[in-house]
Amino acid sequence: MKLSELIILAAALALDALIVSFSYGLILNQKRFYNSLKLAVSFGFFQCIMPILGWNFTECIYTYIKNYSKWIVFTIFLLLGIKFFKEAFENKKTTICNISFNCLLYLSIATSIDAFGAGVTIKCLNSTILLPAFIIGIITFILSFLGFYSANFFKKFPSKYMEILGALVLIYLAVENLFW
């Protein structure tokens, strides 16, 4: 696999993580650097690990989740989108300032399921996996971090509308995943 093809693959795989990071960048008002780093590290790590798992366990694992992966991602993104939407209409006494471990874990898995499939593809191409996995992880880290901070440009809008936008983006991701 050529380096240029690998970079394009990595950028495509990182899009879900970028959009989720952007959505969180819209609603998280405190500990911004900490939360952006937490998202970027988690997404980058899972995007790096999942191709390795897919590459190593193509025969025994992928056959079981292949048929359900779209539904797993759909469900996670849909539930998170509904949660964002519901929170947009709640009276808040405090601002959201942190992302729970469980939420971070679910988001990381949901955004990296495609990377598992990429690992299968890389194995089918008889390519090695460590360099591609590392590049996928690094590009995901960078794009997630930038996605979180690019949301700052939209912070001037009322937070209720930003949370609704974040919810709609996550729901869009859920539905798009079913048809892509």
Wavefront OBJ file of the C-alpha trace (Angstrom):
o trace
v 0.000 0.000 0.000
v 1.416 3.361 -1.052
v 1.949 6.108 1.520
v -0.440 8.457 -0.320
v -3.159 5.785 -0.273
v -2.526 5.160 3.392
v -2.866 8.861 4.257
v -6.153 9.080 2.339
v -7.402 5.942 4.113
v -6.364 7.354 7.489
v -8.117 10.679 6.830
v -11.291 8.876 5.747
v -11.227 6.662 8.840
v -10.679 9.721 11.057
v -13.774 11.586 9.817
v -16.139 10.080 12.385
v -13.734 10.952 15.193
v -13.319 14.469 13.791
v -17.082 15.041 13.730
v -17.622 13.642 17.215
v -14.768 15.806 18.532
v -16.296 18.827 16.819
v -19.653 18.040 18.451
v -18.053 17.871 21.878
v -16.096 21.037 21.155
v -19.432 22.792 20.722
v -20.779 21.874 24.149
v -17.789 21.540 26.474
v -17.038 24.900 28.027
v -14.515 24.066 30.712
v -11.296 22.068 30.758
v -11.181 22.445 26.987
v -7.544 21.467 26.520
v -7.898 18.475 28.841
v -11.079 17.260 27.119
v -9.729 17.827 23.609
v -6.597 15.896 24.473
v -8.621 13.116 26.115
v -10.786 12.718 23.003
v -7.856 12.916 20.583
v -5.715 10.419 22.505
v -8.576 7.960 22.949
v -9.726 8.189 19.326
v -6.159 7.986 18.012
v -5.358 5.010 20.232
v -8.440 3.041 19.201
v -7.950 3.925 15.532
v -4.407 2.555 15.841
v -5.367 -0.619 17.717
v -8.446 -1.635 15.721
v -6.636 -2.196 12.382
v -4.124 -4.356 14.222
v -6.961 -6.395 15.722
v -8.665 -6.662 12.353
v -5.429 -7.682 10.708
v -4.663 -10.341 13.334
v -8.119 -11.747 13.903
v -9.671 -11.504 10.456
v -11.017 -15.008 10.345
v -12.260 -15.474 13.884
v -13.700 -12.075 14.902
v -14.655 -10.059 11.848
v -17.114 -12.635 10.603
v -19.136 -12.204 13.802
v -19.355 -8.406 13.920
v -19.250 -7.669 10.202
v -23.002 -8.009 9.800
v -23.734 -5.957 12.911
v -21.036 -3.269 12.850
v -23.254 -0.709 11.118
v -25.994 -1.311 13.670
v -23.573 -1.068 16.592
v -22.260 2.281 15.353
v -25.796 3.442 14.479
v -27.076 2.647 17.974
v -24.203 4.329 19.792
v -24.325 7.506 17.686
v -28.129 7.653 17.800
v -28.231 7.286 21.581
v -25.536 9.934 22.011
v -27.376 12.255 19.605
v -30.624 11.803 21.516
v -28.756 12.461 24.754
v -27.296 15.702 23.331
v -30.722 16.741 22.049
v -32.382 16.029 25.405
v -29.683 17.951 27.269
v -30.202 20.969 25.000
v -33.658 21.440 26.517
v -32.789 20.767 30.140
v -32.245 23.548 32.627
v -28.592 23.402 33.436
v -27.149 24.667 36.657
v -23.609 23.741 35.703
v -21.786 23.458 32.455
v -20.560 20.142 31.109
v -16.889 20.089 31.927
v -15.772 16.513 31.490
v -16.383 13.348 29.476
v -17.016 10.178 31.455
v -14.801 7.160 30.945
v -17.703 5.010 29.711
v -18.828 7.631 27.215
v -15.259 8.029 25.970
v -14.887 4.267 25.618
v -18.144 3.905 23.665
v -17.289 6.824 21.400
v -13.819 5.434 20.755
v -15.176 2.024 19.830
v -17.947 3.482 17.673
v -15.581 5.712 15.722
v -13.020 2.955 15.197
v -15.104 0.006 13.991
v -14.348 0.995 10.397
v -10.641 0.866 11.241
v -11.110 -2.771 12.216
v -12.394 -3.397 8.690
v -9.440 -1.475 7.287
v -7.146 -3.890 9.125
v -8.906 -6.771 7.403
v -8.421 -5.049 4.054
v -4.755 -4.365 4.757
v -4.255 -8.053 5.593
v -6.019 -9.052 2.364
v -3.537 -6.842 0.504
v -0.708 -8.784 2.184
v 0.677 -5.566 3.665
v 2.286 -5.150 7.048
v 0.150 -3.498 9.717
v 2.313 -1.538 12.174
v 3.128 1.474 9.978
v -0.435 1.797 8.611
v -1.905 1.497 12.128
v 0.492 4.130 13.475
v -0.310 6.553 10.632
v -4.062 5.998 11.080
v -3.731 6.685 14.820
v -1.633 9.840 14.389
v -3.892 11.335 11.717
v -6.966 10.567 13.820
v -5.334 12.211 16.843
v -4.519 15.375 14.868
v -7.913 15.648 13.181
v -9.804 14.987 16.419
v -7.823 17.649 18.254
v -8.350 20.157 15.438
v -12.037 19.236 15.172
v -12.587 19.978 18.839
v -10.986 23.414 18.570
v -12.558 24.341 15.251
v -15.876 24.266 17.086
v -14.702 27.428 18.899
v -15.667 29.431 15.821
v -19.284 28.491 16.455
v -19.259 29.207 20.202
v -20.885 32.646 19.781
v -24.223 30.998 19.073
v -26.423 30.144 22.081
v -25.332 26.829 23.597
v -28.811 25.342 23.211
v -28.505 25.624 19.435
v -24.974 24.267 19.479
v -26.110 21.227 21.459
v -28.948 20.683 18.993
v -26.428 20.969 16.141
v -24.137 18.454 17.890
v -27.119 16.121 18.376
v -28.108 16.424 14.721
v -24.531 15.737 13.616
v -24.391 12.560 15.728
v -27.810 11.410 14.508
v -26.713 12.141 10.931
v -23.594 10.032 11.509
v -25.783 7.221 12.847
v -28.087 7.252 9.826
v -25.275 7.788 7.305
v -23.421 4.804 8.715
v -26.335 2.553 7.803
v -26.256 3.581 4.155
v -22.517 3.909 3.505
l 1 2 3 4 5 6 7 8 9 10 11 12 13 14 15 16 17 18 19 20 21 22 23 24 25 26 27 28 29 30 31 32 33 34 35 36 37 38 39 40 41 42 43 44 45 46 47 48 49 50 51 52 53 54 55 56 57 58 59 60 61 62 63 64 65 66 67 68 69 70 71 72 73 74 75 76 77 78 79 80 81 82 83 84 85 86 87 88 89 90 91 92 93 94 95 96 97 98 99 100 101 102 103 104 105 106 107 108 109 110 111 112 113 114 115 116 117 118 119 120 121 122 123 124 125 126 127 128 129 130 131 132 133 134 135 136 137 138 139 140 141 142 143 144 145 146 147 148 149 150 151 152 153 154 155 156 157 158 159 160 161 162 163 164 165 166 167 168 169 170 171 172 173 174 175 176 177 178 179 180
